[in-house]
Amino acid sequence: MRIEAIWEKKQEYIPVVMVREDLTDLPVYPLPAGYRLRYYRAGEDHLWAEIEVAVASFDSMDGALAGFEREFGHGRDRMEERCLYLEAPDGQVIGTSTAWYNDAFNGKDYGRIHWIAIRPEYQGRGLARPLLAASLRRIADFHDRAYLTTQTTSARAINLYLDFDFVPFETYSRCKEGWTWLASILDHPSLAGYRG
């Protein structure tokens, strides 16, 4: 089944985890002309929150700002070197990705692709690959491996992560069920082991 048919095949929300155990030979993707990446600056929590509300991660700015504080408040001093903002040619911040960290994931120190998002009206313009590639390169400045958490309802993003050599990592009790379903809609060679 093609990825365009995802919305036709209902799937419940199942959390899944992906890892990339080696951060050498990372891909590089240039941004389309006029777009640029820059780092978060102190006091720009609201820009992150606006993006996350736009992609429906939160219902309100208050909820998104509380989410920002919950996720990054303890490491706020690291945001200026780890959180990327994607700017449109007019200077509007339209995307974000954080090259975060977890020194205890699976008993090891991992970098973490965390809260990657692009405003819906800018999706499909060749921006996700450069944003993800830049975040992975930043993680590689601090860590030897990376992981991310996502869910079965984000199949398009998962296809992108698979293209970046992330692979399934079964942690939750229903991970195998989630990956089996994803393998039924994503024709990606990395998921061959989940096809019956």
C-alpha positions as CSV (number, residue, x, y, z in Angstrom):
1,M,0.0,0.0,0.0
2,R,1.3,3.5,-0.8
3,I,1.9,6.0,1.9
4,E,-0.8,8.3,0.4
5,A,-3.4,5.8,1.5
6,I,-2.4,6.1,5.2
7,W,-5.4,8.2,6.1
8,E,-7.7,5.7,4.5
9,K,-6.6,2.9,6.8
10,K,-7.5,3.8,10.4
11,Q,-4.8,3.1,13.0
12,E,-4.9,3.7,16.7
13,Y,-2.1,5.6,18.4
14,I,0.7,3.2,19.4
15,P,4.0,4.7,20.7
16,V,7.1,3.4,18.9
17,V,10.8,4.1,19.3
18,M,13.6,4.2,16.7
19,V,17.4,4.2,17.1
20,R,20.4,5.0,15.0
21,E,23.4,3.3,16.7
22,D,26.1,5.1,14.5
23,L,26.3,8.8,13.7
24,T,29.0,8.6,11.1
25,D,28.3,9.2,7.4
26,L,25.3,11.4,8.1
27,P,23.5,12.7,5.1
28,V,23.6,16.4,4.2
29,Y,20.6,18.0,2.5
30,P,20.6,21.7,1.5
31,L,17.7,23.9,2.3
32,P,15.7,25.3,-0.6
33,A,16.8,28.9,-1.6
34,G,15.8,31.5,0.9
35,Y,15.2,29.2,3.9
36,R,17.7,29.1,6.8
37,L,18.4,27.4,10.1
38,R,19.4,29.1,13.3
39,Y,19.5,28.3,17.0
40,Y,16.9,29.1,19.6
41,R,17.6,32.4,21.5
42,A,16.7,33.0,25.1
43,G,13.1,34.0,25.4
44,E,11.9,32.4,22.2
45,D,9.8,29.7,23.9
46,H,6.7,31.2,22.3
47,L,8.0,30.4,18.8
48,W,8.4,26.7,19.6
49,A,4.9,26.8,21.1
50,E,3.3,28.4,18.1
51,I,4.8,25.7,15.8
52,E,3.6,22.9,18.0
53,V,0.1,24.4,18.2
54,A,0.1,24.7,14.4
55,V,0.8,21.0,14.0
56,A,-1.8,20.1,16.7
57,S,0.6,18.7,19.3
58,F,-1.2,21.0,21.8
59,D,-4.6,22.6,21.8
60,S,-3.5,26.0,23.1
61,M,-0.5,28.3,23.5
62,D,-0.8,27.9,27.3
63,G,-0.6,24.1,26.9
64,A,2.3,24.3,24.5
65,L,4.3,26.7,26.8
66,A,3.7,24.3,29.7
67,G,4.9,21.5,27.4
68,F,8.0,23.4,26.5
69,E,8.8,24.0,30.2
70,R,8.1,20.3,31.0
71,E,10.4,19.1,28.2
72,F,13.2,21.7,28.3
73,G,12.9,23.7,31.5
74,H,15.5,21.5,33.3
75,G,18.0,22.0,30.4
76,R,17.1,25.5,29.3
77,D,20.8,26.4,29.4
78,R,21.4,23.9,26.6
79,M,18.6,25.1,24.3
80,E,20.8,27.8,22.5
81,E,23.1,25.0,21.4
82,R,20.6,22.3,20.7
83,C,17.3,23.7,19.5
84,L,17.1,24.6,15.8
85,Y,14.6,26.9,14.3
86,L,13.8,26.9,10.6
87,E,13.1,30.3,9.0
88,A,11.1,31.0,5.8
89,P,12.5,33.5,3.3
90,D,10.4,36.3,5.1
91,G,12.1,35.5,8.4
92,Q,9.1,33.7,10.0
93,V,10.0,30.8,12.2
94,I,8.2,27.8,10.6
95,G,9.9,24.7,12.0
96,T,11.8,23.4,14.9
97,S,13.9,20.3,15.9
98,T,15.8,19.8,19.1
99,A,19.1,17.8,19.2
100,W,18.3,16.7,22.8
101,Y,19.9,14.1,25.0
102,N,19.2,11.2,27.4
103,D,22.1,9.8,29.3
104,A,20.1,6.8,30.4
105,F,18.2,5.5,27.4
106,N,18.7,1.7,27.2
107,G,21.4,2.1,29.8
108,K,23.6,4.3,27.5
109,D,24.1,8.0,26.6
110,Y,22.0,8.8,23.5
111,G,21.2,12.0,21.6
112,R,17.5,12.4,21.0
113,I,15.7,13.9,18.0
114,H,13.0,15.7,19.9
115,W,9.9,17.6,18.9
116,I,10.6,18.0,15.2
117,A,7.8,19.9,13.5
118,I,7.1,22.1,10.4
119,R,4.0,24.3,10.1
120,P,1.5,22.5,7.9
121,E,1.4,25.2,5.2
122,Y,5.2,24.7,4.7
123,Q,5.2,20.9,4.6
124,G,5.9,19.2,1.3
125,R,8.5,21.8,0.3
126,G,11.7,19.8,0.9
127,L,12.3,21.2,4.3
128,A,12.1,18.1,6.6
129,R,15.2,16.3,5.3
130,P,17.5,19.4,5.8
131,L,16.0,20.0,9.3
132,L,16.5,16.4,10.4
133,A,20.0,16.2,8.9
134,A,21.1,19.3,10.7
135,S,19.7,18.0,14.0
136,L,21.5,14.7,13.6
137,R,24.8,16.5,12.8
138,R,24.3,18.6,16.0
139,I,23.6,15.5,18.0
140,A,26.8,13.9,16.6
141,D,28.8,16.8,18.1
142,F,27.8,15.5,21.6
143,H,26.8,11.8,21.2
144,D,27.7,8.6,19.3
145,R,24.1,7.4,18.8
146,A,20.6,8.7,18.6
147,Y,17.0,7.8,19.2
148,L,13.6,9.2,18.8
149,T,10.1,8.5,20.0
150,T,7.1,8.7,17.7
151,Q,3.8,7.0,17.1
152,T,2.0,4.9,14.5
153,T,-0.2,7.9,13.5
154,S,3.0,9.6,12.1
155,A,3.7,7.2,9.3
156,R,5.1,9.8,6.9
157,A,7.6,11.0,9.5
158,I,8.5,7.4,10.3
159,N,9.2,6.8,6.6
160,L,11.6,9.7,6.7
161,Y,13.3,8.4,9.8
162,L,13.8,5.0,8.1
163,D,15.4,6.8,5.2
164,F,17.9,8.3,7.7
165,D,18.8,4.8,8.9
166,F,16.8,4.8,12.1
167,V,15.5,1.4,12.9
168,P,12.7,0.0,15.1
169,F,13.6,-0.5,18.7
170,E,10.9,-2.4,20.7
171,T,10.5,-1.0,24.1
172,Y,6.7,-0.7,24.8
173,S,4.5,-3.8,25.0
174,R,2.7,-3.0,21.8
175,C,5.7,-1.9,19.7
176,K,5.7,-5.1,17.6
177,E,2.0,-4.6,16.8
178,G,2.7,-1.0,15.8
179,W,5.7,-1.9,13.6
180,T,3.7,-4.7,11.9
181,W,0.9,-2.2,11.0
182,L,3.5,0.3,9.7
183,A,5.1,-2.4,7.6
184,S,1.7,-3.0,6.0
185,I,1.5,0.6,4.7
186,L,5.2,1.5,4.3
187,D,7.1,-0.3,1.6
188,H,10.4,0.3,3.3
189,P,13.1,-2.4,3.2
190,S,14.0,-1.7,6.9
191,L,10.6,-3.1,7.9
192,A,10.8,-6.4,5.9
193,G,11.1,-8.4,9.2
194,Y,7.6,-7.2,10.3
195,R,5.9,-8.4,7.1
196,G,4.3,-11.9,7.4
